[in-house]
Amino acid sequence: MRLLGLNSARWPRTLAEDRLLSDHIVPTAELDPLPVAAADRRDFATILATTGSEIVLSRARRDEEGRLLGRSTLLLQVQASEEYVPRNRVPAHAFSETDRLMARPEEFRSLPQARSASGCWFDWLRAEITPHDGAVRPDHPLIHAILERTQSANSLRMLLRNPLGFVWRYGLRWDAPESSDDPLTLDALAMGNLVHYTLDRALRTLEADGGLANASDQRIAAAVDGAAAEVAREWKSDQAVPPPVIWRRTLDEARALCSRALAFRDGDLAGAHAYGEVPFGGMEPRSVGAIPWDAQAPVSIPDTGFRIRGHIDRLDVSADDRRALVRDYNVHTLKLGRNDH
């Protein structure tokens, strides 16, 4: 006779259901004259008393998450020695393919998966670059293909800082899975999109009514409020939003960020025209606003061979078209990256 899994909280079993009737209404002894724990103890004693030749009692030392498990109280009734069976032992009988390969290490070493795992372990300890570090053969067609694509600011940053991640993302198309749970707050990407949509719409409203350069703080605040209300309605119709209290707080934060961003104006560009979410290098426009150039024209970095594309958060062009100011918004800290031309 073999009994497996004799651990605490497993055997004897406990009653899982909550009683609907209190003990003073119907006593427990009448409602459940033989509890499941008492039945398990009785059956265990019966097995011990009636087994004729041999009985093997087994328990696990750890659960599937590695936590230590206790001994079942049923084992207190047994006076016998305990033998620890290691996990890496050679099994006497193969229960699965894993058992069979563990019993035949020479056969396991000949498998491609085993050779790859062993090579990866030894390459990890080597100082030189190996295929397991991401080294590929020269003139690999995949590398050529992703280097010849039109790059964005994100892809160029990843290429410089994390070349292996660049190959995974743009060559192998690996990406992190998206969570199916609706978050209580907007993540960084969603919050950035909300603020940028609001900025773009408010900027177009101000440019159509005298221009941002001549707008007062009151007009900027009114344009931001109207743009935030429109973006919020469209946002709610397209995707899930946080609970009402958190959503109102998020919109208030977006309005404050947009008002501060539009308040930055350069006196040297008096009468300048402002453009928002300006595409370049072949990117599609995100809005119906005016564009100061041909967005489909290719843009290259001199002496590198790299073509780039993307969107400029805000572009201020002087009235005589001789000077321009490029602004990049950092939503979380509202830092303004400035570039004069």
C-alpha positions as CSV (number, residue, x, y, z in Angstrom):
1,M,0.0,0.0,0.0
2,R,1.3,3.5,-0.9
3,L,-0.1,6.7,0.5
4,L,1.2,9.9,-1.0
5,G,1.1,13.6,0.0
6,L,0.9,13.2,3.7
7,N,1.5,16.9,4.5
8,S,-0.2,19.2,7.0
9,A,-3.3,21.0,5.7
10,R,-3.7,18.2,3.2
11,W,-4.4,15.1,5.3
12,P,-6.5,14.8,7.3
13,R,-8.8,17.1,5.3
14,T,-10.6,20.0,6.8
15,L,-14.2,21.2,6.3
16,A,-14.2,23.8,3.6
17,E,-17.8,24.9,3.7
18,D,-19.2,27.5,6.2
19,R,-22.2,26.3,8.2
20,L,-25.5,27.9,7.4
21,L,-27.1,26.9,10.7
22,S,-25.6,28.0,14.0
23,D,-24.7,25.3,16.6
24,H,-27.4,26.5,19.0
25,I,-30.0,25.8,16.3
26,V,-28.7,22.4,15.1
27,P,-25.8,20.9,17.1
28,T,-22.8,20.0,15.0
29,A,-22.9,16.4,16.2
30,E,-26.4,16.0,14.7
31,L,-25.8,17.9,11.5
32,D,-22.4,16.2,10.7
33,P,-22.0,13.1,12.8
34,L,-18.8,12.0,11.0
35,P,-16.7,15.0,10.0
36,V,-14.3,14.6,7.1
37,A,-11.2,14.9,9.3
38,A,-12.5,12.2,11.6
39,A,-13.3,10.0,8.6
40,D,-9.8,10.4,7.3
41,R,-8.2,9.5,10.7
42,R,-10.5,6.4,10.9
43,D,-9.6,5.3,7.3
44,F,-5.9,5.8,7.9
45,A,-6.0,3.7,11.1
46,T,-7.9,1.0,9.1
47,I,-5.3,1.0,6.4
48,L,-2.5,0.6,8.9
49,A,-4.3,-2.2,10.7
50,T,-5.3,-4.2,7.6
51,T,-2.3,-3.9,5.3
52,G,-0.6,-7.3,5.4
53,S,2.9,-6.9,3.9
54,E,4.2,-3.4,3.4
55,I,2.9,0.2,3.6
56,V,4.9,3.2,2.2
57,L,4.0,6.7,3.4
58,S,5.3,9.7,1.4
59,R,5.2,13.4,1.9
60,A,6.6,16.4,0.1
61,R,9.2,18.6,1.6
62,R,8.3,21.7,-0.5
63,D,5.3,22.9,-2.5
64,E,5.3,23.9,-6.2
65,E,6.5,27.5,-5.2
66,G,9.4,26.2,-3.0
67,R,7.8,26.8,0.4
68,L,8.5,24.3,3.1
69,L,5.6,21.9,4.0
70,G,4.9,20.4,7.4
71,R,4.3,16.8,8.3
72,S,0.7,15.5,8.5
73,T,-0.5,14.7,12.0
74,L,-1.4,11.2,10.7
75,L,2.3,10.4,10.7
76,L,2.4,10.6,14.5
77,Q,0.6,7.3,14.6
78,V,3.5,5.6,12.8
79,Q,6.7,4.4,14.4
80,A,9.1,4.0,11.4
81,S,12.3,5.5,10.0
82,E,12.1,8.2,7.4
83,E,14.2,8.1,4.3
84,Y,14.9,11.3,2.2
85,V,14.7,10.6,-1.5
86,P,16.6,13.3,-3.5
87,R,15.1,14.8,-6.7
88,N,18.1,14.1,-8.8
89,R,18.2,10.4,-8.2
90,V,18.0,7.9,-11.0
91,P,14.4,6.6,-11.0
92,A,13.8,2.9,-10.9
93,H,10.8,3.2,-13.3
94,A,10.4,5.9,-15.9
95,F,7.1,7.7,-15.3
96,S,7.7,10.2,-18.1
97,E,10.2,11.2,-20.7
98,T,11.9,13.4,-18.1
99,D,12.4,10.3,-15.9
100,R,13.8,8.3,-18.8
101,L,16.3,11.0,-19.7
102,M,17.3,11.5,-16.1
103,A,18.1,7.8,-16.0
104,R,20.1,7.9,-19.2
105,P,22.4,11.0,-18.9
106,E,24.4,10.0,-22.0
107,E,21.2,10.1,-24.1
108,F,20.3,13.4,-22.7
109,R,23.7,15.0,-23.5
110,S,23.2,14.1,-27.2
111,L,20.0,16.1,-27.5
112,P,20.1,19.5,-29.2
113,Q,18.4,21.2,-26.3
114,A,20.9,19.8,-23.8
115,R,23.9,20.9,-26.0
116,S,22.4,24.4,-26.3
117,A,21.8,24.7,-22.6
118,S,25.3,23.5,-21.8
119,G,26.8,25.9,-24.3
120,C,24.9,28.8,-23.0
121,W,26.1,28.1,-19.4
122,F,29.8,28.0,-20.4
123,D,29.4,31.0,-22.8
124,W,28.0,33.0,-19.8
125,L,31.4,32.6,-18.1
126,R,33.5,33.7,-21.1
127,A,34.7,37.2,-21.5
128,E,34.5,37.3,-25.3
129,I,31.2,37.9,-27.2
130,T,29.5,34.7,-28.1
131,P,26.3,33.8,-30.1
132,H,24.5,33.6,-26.7
133,D,25.4,37.2,-26.2
134,G,23.7,38.2,-29.4
135,A,26.6,37.9,-31.9
136,V,25.5,37.0,-35.4
137,R,27.4,36.3,-38.6
138,P,28.5,39.3,-40.7
139,D,26.1,40.8,-43.2
140,H,23.1,39.1,-41.7
141,P,20.1,40.0,-43.9
142,L,17.8,40.6,-40.9
143,I,20.3,43.1,-39.4
144,H,20.6,44.9,-42.7
145,A,16.8,45.1,-43.0
146,I,16.2,46.6,-39.6
147,L,19.1,49.1,-40.0
148,E,17.8,50.2,-43.4
149,R,14.3,50.9,-42.1
150,T,13.3,54.5,-41.3
151,Q,14.2,54.9,-37.6
152,S,12.3,56.7,-34.9
153,A,13.7,58.4,-31.8
154,N,12.8,55.4,-29.7
155,S,14.5,52.9,-32.1
156,L,17.6,55.0,-32.4
157,R,17.8,55.3,-28.6
158,M,17.4,51.5,-28.3
159,L,20.0,50.9,-31.0
160,L,22.6,53.0,-29.1
161,R,21.8,51.9,-25.6
162,N,20.6,48.3,-26.1
163,P,21.6,46.8,-29.5
164,L,20.4,43.3,-28.5
165,G,17.0,44.7,-27.5
166,F,16.9,46.5,-30.8
167,V,17.2,43.2,-32.7
168,W,14.6,41.6,-30.5
169,R,12.1,44.4,-30.8
170,Y,12.4,45.3,-34.5
171,G,14.0,42.2,-36.0
172,L,12.3,39.4,-34.2
173,R,9.1,41.4,-33.3
174,W,9.3,40.4,-29.6
175,D,7.2,42.5,-27.3
176,A,5.9,42.3,-23.7
177,P,2.4,40.9,-23.4
178,E,-0.4,43.3,-22.6
179,S,-2.3,42.9,-19.4
180,S,-6.0,42.0,-19.8
181,D,-6.9,43.8,-16.5
182,D,-8.2,47.3,-16.7
183,P,-5.9,49.5,-14.6
184,L,-7.2,51.9,-12.0
185,T,-4.9,54.7,-13.4
186,L,-3.5,55.5,-16.8
187,D,0.0,54.2,-17.4
188,A,2.8,56.5,-18.6
189,L,2.1,56.0,-22.3
190,A,-1.7,56.6,-22.0
191,M,-1.1,59.7,-19.8
192,G,1.3,61.0,-22.4
193,N,-1.1,60.5,-25.2
194,L,-3.9,62.2,-23.3
195,V,-1.8,65.3,-22.6
196,H,-0.4,65.4,-26.2
197,Y,-3.9,65.1,-27.7
198,T,-5.1,67.9,-25.5
199,L,-2.1,70.1,-26.3
200,D,-2.6,69.6,-30.0
201,R,-6.3,70.5,-30.0
202,A,-5.8,73.5,-27.7
203,L,-3.0,74.8,-29.9
204,R,-5.1,74.5,-33.1
205,T,-7.9,76.4,-31.3
206,L,-5.6,79.2,-30.3
207,E,-3.9,79.5,-33.7
208,A,-7.3,79.8,-35.4
209,D,-8.2,82.7,-33.0
210,G,-5.3,85.1,-33.3
211,G,-2.4,82.8,-32.6
212,L,-0.7,81.4,-29.5
213,A,1.9,84.2,-29.5
214,N,-0.8,86.8,-28.9
215,A,-3.0,84.7,-26.5
216,S,-3.5,85.7,-22.9
217,D,-3.4,83.3,-20.0
218,Q,-7.2,83.4,-19.8
219,R,-7.6,82.4,-23.5
220,I,-5.0,79.6,-23.0
221,A,-6.9,78.3,-20.0
222,A,-10.2,78.4,-21.9
223,A,-8.7,76.7,-24.9
224,V,-7.2,74.0,-22.7
225,D,-10.5,73.4,-20.9
226,G,-12.4,73.0,-24.1
227,A,-9.8,70.7,-25.6
228,A,-9.7,68.5,-22.5
229,A,-13.5,68.1,-22.5
230,E,-13.5,67.1,-26.2
231,V,-10.5,64.6,-25.7
232,A,-12.2,63.2,-22.6
233,R,-15.4,62.5,-24.6
234,E,-13.6,60.8,-27.4
235,W,-11.4,58.8,-24.9
236,K,-14.4,57.4,-23.1
237,S,-16.0,56.3,-26.3
238,D,-12.9,54.5,-27.6
239,Q,-11.4,52.8,-24.5
240,A,-12.0,52.1,-20.8
241,V,-11.3,54.9,-18.3
242,P,-10.5,54.8,-14.6
243,P,-13.2,55.2,-11.9
244,P,-14.9,58.7,-12.0
245,V,-12.9,60.2,-9.0
246,I,-9.6,59.1,-10.5
247,W,-10.6,60.1,-14.0
248,R,-11.5,63.6,-12.9
249,R,-8.2,63.9,-11.0
250,T,-6.4,62.7,-14.2
251,L,-8.1,65.3,-16.4
252,D,-7.3,68.1,-13.9
253,E,-3.6,67.1,-14.0
254,A,-3.7,67.0,-17.8
255,R,-5.2,70.5,-17.9
256,A,-2.5,71.9,-15.5
257,L,0.3,70.3,-17.6
258,C,-1.1,71.7,-20.8
259,S,-1.6,75.2,-19.4
260,R,2.0,75.3,-18.2
261,A,3.3,73.9,-21.5
262,L,1.5,76.5,-23.7
263,A,2.5,79.3,-21.3
264,F,6.1,78.9,-22.5
265,R,6.5,81.4,-25.3
266,D,9.6,83.0,-26.7
267,G,9.7,86.8,-27.0
268,D,12.3,86.5,-29.8
269,L,9.7,84.9,-32.1
270,A,7.1,87.6,-31.9
271,G,4.2,86.8,-34.2
272,A,5.3,83.2,-34.7
273,H,3.0,80.5,-36.0
274,A,2.8,77.4,-33.7
275,Y,2.2,73.9,-34.9
276,G,1.6,70.8,-32.8
277,E,2.3,67.1,-33.5
278,V,4.2,67.9,-36.7
279,P,5.0,64.8,-38.7
280,F,8.2,64.4,-40.7
281,G,10.0,61.7,-42.6
282,G,6.9,59.9,-43.8
283,M,4.9,59.7,-40.7
284,E,1.1,60.1,-40.9
285,P,-0.4,63.2,-39.3
286,R,-2.1,62.6,-36.0
287,S,-4.6,65.5,-36.5
288,V,-6.1,67.7,-39.1
289,G,-3.9,70.7,-38.2
290,A,-1.7,72.6,-40.6
291,I,1.8,71.3,-41.5
292,P,4.7,73.6,-42.4
293,W,6.3,71.2,-44.8
294,D,5.9,68.0,-46.8
295,A,5.5,65.3,-44.2
296,Q,6.3,62.5,-46.8
297,A,9.7,63.9,-47.7
298,P,12.6,61.7,-46.5
299,V,14.8,62.9,-43.6
300,S,18.3,61.6,-43.2
301,I,21.0,62.1,-40.6
302,P,24.1,63.4,-42.5
303,D,27.0,61.0,-42.9
304,T,25.2,58.1,-41.3
305,G,22.9,56.6,-43.8
306,F,20.0,56.5,-41.3
307,R,16.6,57.8,-42.3
308,I,14.4,59.0,-39.4
309,R,10.8,59.9,-38.9
310,G,8.5,60.9,-36.1
311,H,6.5,63.8,-34.7
312,I,7.6,67.1,-33.2
313,D,5.5,68.0,-30.2
314,R,5.5,71.7,-31.0
315,L,7.2,73.8,-33.7
316,D,7.2,77.7,-33.6
317,V,8.1,79.3,-36.9
318,S,8.8,83.1,-37.0
319,A,6.7,85.3,-39.2
320,D,9.5,85.7,-41.8
321,D,10.1,81.9,-41.9
322,R,13.8,82.5,-41.0
323,R,13.8,81.1,-37.5
324,A,12.2,78.1,-35.8
325,L,11.9,76.8,-32.3
326,V,11.4,73.1,-31.6
327,R,9.9,72.0,-28.3
328,D,9.7,68.5,-26.8
329,Y,7.4,68.0,-23.9
330,N,8.2,65.6,-21.0
331,V,4.8,64.9,-19.6
332,H,5.8,63.8,-16.1
333,T,8.2,66.6,-15.2
334,L,7.1,69.0,-18.0
335,K,10.6,69.7,-19.1
336,L,11.0,71.6,-22.4
337,G,13.7,70.5,-24.7
338,R,14.6,73.5,-26.9
339,N,16.3,73.6,-30.2
340,D,16.7,76.9,-32.2
341,H,17.3,76.9,-35.9
